[in-house]
Amino acid sequence: MLVVGLCLAITGSANAGSATINQRPTLFVTDTRPFEVRGAGFEPRERVQVLLAVNGSQRWERTVTSPAGVFTVEFRVSLGACSRFTMQAFGSKGSRARVVPLRLQPDCVSPA
């Protein structure tokens, strides 16, 4: 069950000299308990720092991509269905990707 995935827009951009010309770096939330992220389209063996901002706090994780430019990172935090977050990945070779919420879930909006 990945309710959070329905609230996201996934965007990314590669640097101009990228070997992965047709594939832009992207981030995917693969699980929310614990919070797990998969990155794809990054440069091979690129050092990547991933920033997760949740409810006013920030957490960083570091990793190195595979020869295919893919990585998986796990944050030791669990998010509820209504948790708001943003996430960004910064690669040492210029790759960048981010995930930002589009809107709140209808069940998460408190009545006014």
Backbone torsions as a table, in degrees:
resi	resn	phi	psi	omega
1	MET	NA	117.5	-177.8
2	LEU	-129.2	75.7	-179.7
3	VAL	-63.0	-38.8	-177.3
4	VAL	-59.3	-36.0	-177.4
5	GLY	-59.6	-25.3	179.7
6	LEU	-75.0	-16.4	-176.2
7	CYS	-96.3	5.4	-167.6
8	LEU	-109.6	149.7	165.1
9	ALA	-113.7	131.9	-178.2
10	ILE	-108.7	122.3	-179.8
11	THR	-133.6	160.2	177.1
12	GLY	-169.0	169.6	176.3
13	SER	-151.1	144.5	178.7
14	ALA	-104.6	157.3	177.2
15	ASN	-73.9	161.9	-172.9
16	ALA	-62.8	-32.3	-177.9
17	GLY	-93.4	20.0	-173.8
18	SER	-67.0	142.4	175.4
19	ALA	-75.5	-18.7	-179.8
20	THR	-101.3	65.4	-172.7
21	ILE	-59.9	-43.0	-175.5
22	ASN	-88.4	-7.4	-178.1
23	GLN	-121.2	114.8	178.7
24	ARG	-84.4	147.8	177.0
25	PRO	-61.5	135.9	180.0
26	THR	-137.7	158.3	175.3
27	LEU	-122.8	141.2	178.4
28	PHE	-130.4	132.8	173.1
29	VAL	-82.3	118.1	-178.0
30	THR	-99.5	-19.6	177.8
31	ASP	-161.6	153.3	178.8
32	THR	-112.0	-7.7	-179.5
33	ARG	-141.3	92.1	-6.4
34	PRO	-72.3	165.1	-175.7
35	PHE	-72.9	119.1	-177.3
36	GLU	-126.8	137.8	-176.3
37	VAL	-126.8	141.0	174.7
38	ARG	-118.4	132.8	175.9
39	GLY	-111.9	144.0	178.5
40	ALA	-143.1	157.6	178.2
41	GLY	82.6	10.6	176.7
42	PHE	-84.4	171.2	178.1
43	GLU	-69.5	148.5	176.8
44	PRO	-59.3	135.3	177.0
45	ARG	54.7	34.2	178.8
46	GLU	-86.2	136.0	173.7
47	ARG	-76.2	130.5	-176.1
48	VAL	-128.6	135.2	172.3
49	GLN	-109.1	129.7	-178.3
50	VAL	-114.4	127.4	179.9
51	LEU	-108.6	125.6	174.9
52	LEU	-115.8	119.7	177.2
53	ALA	-110.3	118.2	-177.4
54	VAL	-130.3	123.4	174.5
55	ASN	46.2	44.8	175.8
56	GLY	87.6	-5.2	176.9
57	SER	-113.1	154.1	-179.0
58	GLN	-118.8	142.1	175.1
59	ARG	-132.6	138.4	-180.0
60	TRP	-115.8	142.9	170.1
61	GLU	-134.3	147.1	178.5
62	ARG	-119.3	148.6	179.4
63	THR	-158.0	174.8	174.3
64	VAL	-126.1	135.6	-178.9
65	THR	-72.7	160.4	176.1
66	SER	-75.0	174.7	175.2
67	PRO	-59.4	-19.7	178.1
68	ALA	-90.7	-0.1	179.1
69	GLY	80.9	27.0	-176.3
70	VAL	-117.1	148.7	174.4
71	PHE	-149.2	160.6	172.0
72	THR	-131.4	133.9	179.9
73	VAL	-129.1	138.2	176.9
74	GLU	-116.3	129.0	174.7
75	PHE	-100.1	138.0	180.0
76	ARG	-82.0	63.9	178.1
77	VAL	-150.5	144.0	175.5
78	SER	-111.0	135.5	179.6
79	LEU	-107.0	137.6	173.5
80	GLY	-79.4	171.6	-178.0
81	ALA	-61.3	-27.1	-176.8
82	CYS	-103.9	6.6	179.2
83	SER	-68.2	137.3	176.4
84	ARG	-98.8	137.2	179.3
85	PHE	-152.2	161.3	167.1
86	THR	-131.5	155.3	-177.6
87	MET	-143.9	140.3	178.2
88	GLN	-138.9	149.0	175.7
89	ALA	-126.5	133.7	-177.7
90	PHE	-122.2	114.5	-179.7
91	GLY	-92.8	148.5	-178.6
92	SER	-68.9	-16.3	179.1
93	LYS	-104.6	15.4	176.1
94	GLY	99.9	-5.6	178.6
95	SER	-69.1	142.0	179.2
96	ARG	-141.9	144.1	174.4
97	ALA	-152.6	155.5	177.1
98	ARG	-150.8	160.1	175.8
99	VAL	-129.4	126.9	177.9
100	VAL	-131.0	143.7	179.3
101	PRO	-66.6	140.5	174.5
102	LEU	-81.4	-49.2	-177.4
103	ARG	-162.3	167.2	176.8
104	LEU	-75.4	152.8	172.4
105	GLN	-66.5	143.7	177.9
106	PRO	-55.3	-35.9	-179.6
107	ASP	-71.8	-14.1	-175.8
108	CYS	-96.4	-9.1	-178.9
109	VAL	-84.8	123.4	179.6
110	SER	-78.6	143.9	179.7
111	PRO	-65.7	141.9	-178.1
112	ALA	-90.3	NA	NA
